[in-house]
């Protein structure tokens, strides 16, 4: 496991795969929204069409379409039926995200798609709800309900007219409302939500953004890394309501920075006697321990690989000495050539090399990003004081403006 994964795992930051698919699934103008939620499924109509017809890849699309026309002679868009059912049975995969809208689209529910099911038990609830009797069903594990009005960009994106639509292109819009912190591609995202209708003052807005940047600066200085300020992005839509999204490159320094921000905005802020209790010292100590353990493992692995390479070289030399024929000698020469590439092969065996905008390879950049200087106790102590000062200002500004994190309102520190 590399350093990035170790840090992400420690801070419990989810990683959204590049191939993650997201589907928007309509609920008959919201009629079946509650049924789908309460009973953990989604369903599609056109009961006369057999699943076996849609799943059979050996039957040409035109022939499938002809059969649908015979089943639904009054249907003016048989191709639409085929396309939607093809998505439902062949393109939607287990583990894909699915989004369903309530009446008027004021709320959405997000879940992970499961397997096909035959029957659904419609559980009784405190309120009556319309029950869907469509025959084509899939299980869903619901993850979260989101009030779509809190992100105007997400609300505008969910306007597809077909029953099922691929909205993977809107992954970032959905994920910032689904996860307060997540990694997607080459970036790590951290979102503060403004759920109230109160105005956000200019002073508070500047204070929040400035102190987010300062926490990043303290981290890069603490671990002896170059500034990544120019790569930091802030996206805001802080109307009433809105959000502030901090986006950083997906590197160890960024993960630590976001971990510290999380600690401030979601951790306990006071001890029983009223003293500030951020836990930043413990967090820095944990990070330093992770660094030491990781680099010690890397050193041990490198030594083991060096021993292996030496053993291979010895074997090759022995083979050369035993070679009495040209054929055997050629084999020995081949082995020697392989040994000459050993060091490179060990570095590249599990990684694909590509050039980065900096002019360095991704392996070179990764190696540099992992060469953090473990700070001494005195330097760590000074950094903690600086962190607490920034964290206090950040949380005070967020608190006075009704900013929340992960659904919980941010409190003041101190």
ABEGO torsion letter per residue (X at the ends): XBAAAAAAAAAGBBBBBAABBBBBBBAGGGAAAAAAAAAGBBBBBGAABBAAAAABAABBAAAAAAAAAAABAABABAAAAAAAAAAAAAABBBGBBBBBBBBGGABBBBBBBBBBBABBBBBBBABBBBBBABABBBBBBBABBBBAAABAAAAAABABABABBBAAAAAAAAAAAABABBBBEABBBBBBBBABABBBBAAAAAAAAAAAAAAAAAAAAAAGBBBAAAABBBBBBBBOBBBBBBBBBBBAAAAAAAAAAAAAAABBABBAAGBBBAGAAAAAAAAAAAAAAAAAAAAAAAAAAAAAAAAAAAAAAAAAAABABAAAAAAAAAAAAAAAAAAAAAAAAABBBBBBAAGBBAAAAAAAAABBBBBBAAAAAAAAAAAAAAAAAAAAAAAAAGBBBGGBBBBBBX
